[in-house]
Amino acid sequence: MAAEGDILSAEVETAPGRQSQAAAVLTRLGVKVLHVGTTISVSAPRDVWERVFGLPQAEVPGELSGLVVAVHLAEPPDFHAL
């Protein structure tokens, strides 16, 4: 199992009305779908991201073309001691 730092989260922006189809493909590709709404909240270990989307710049793979418009990787929080 990947360490917490190796899990990447993102919001996936889909073509209008294609959320369910995109979520099904993402799941099949090994990406964990957390929530489906106007965007799809997802997470996956770094190695899955590298295989599916490529890193450091996430690109929409062919299986998701026409379904996914953009992938917005979440930035990890920046914690500061008080």
C-alpha positions in Angstrom: 0.0 0.0 0.0 1.3 3.5 -0.9 2.2 5.9 1.8 -0.2 8.8 2.3 2.3 11.2 0.5 2.1 8.9 -2.5 -1.6 9.4 -3.0 -2.6 12.2 -5.4 -6.0 13.8 -5.5 -7.6 15.7 -8.4 -10.8 17.1 -9.7 -11.7 15.8 -13.1 -13.7 18.1 -15.4 -15.9 16.3 -17.8 -17.8 17.1 -21.0 -21.4 18.0 -20.1 -23.5 15.0 -19.1 -20.6 12.6 -19.3 -19.8 12.3 -15.6 -21.1 8.7 -15.2 -19.3 7.4 -18.2 -16.0 9.1 -17.2 -16.3 7.8 -13.7 -16.7 4.2 -15.0 -13.6 4.5 -17.2 -11.6 6.1 -14.4 -12.5 3.2 -12.1 -11.6 0.7 -14.7 -8.2 2.4 -15.1 -7.5 2.0 -11.3 -8.4 5.5 -10.2 -10.6 5.7 -7.0 -13.7 7.8 -7.6 -14.6 9.7 -4.4 -17.5 11.8 -5.6 -19.4 12.4 -8.8 -21.0 15.9 -9.2 -20.4 18.7 -11.7 -16.7 17.5 -11.5 -15.4 14.1 -10.4 -13.3 13.9 -7.2 -10.6 11.2 -7.5 -7.5 9.9 -5.9 -4.9 7.3 -6.8 -1.4 6.2 -5.9 1.4 8.1 -7.8 2.2 5.0 -9.9 -1.4 4.8 -11.2 -1.3 8.5 -12.1 2.0 8.0 -13.9 0.5 5.0 -15.9 -2.9 6.6 -16.7 -2.2 10.3 -17.0 1.5 10.8 -17.0 3.3 13.1 -14.6 4.3 15.8 -13.8 1.8 17.3 -16.4 -1.4 15.3 -16.3 -2.7 14.6 -19.8 -6.1 13.1 -20.7 -5.5 9.6 -22.1 -7.2 8.3 -25.3 -9.7 6.2 -23.4 -11.1 9.4 -21.7 -11.0 11.7 -24.8 -14.4 13.1 -25.4 -15.4 12.4 -21.8 -12.8 14.4 -19.9 -12.0 18.1 -20.6 -9.3 18.7 -17.9 -7.7 17.2 -14.8 -6.8 19.5 -12.0 -4.4 18.0 -9.5 -4.9 19.1 -5.9 -2.0 20.8 -4.3 -1.0 19.4 -0.9 -1.8 21.7 2.0 1.0 23.9 3.3 1.0 23.6 7.1 2.8 26.1 9.3 3.5 25.8 13.0 2.0 28.5 15.1 
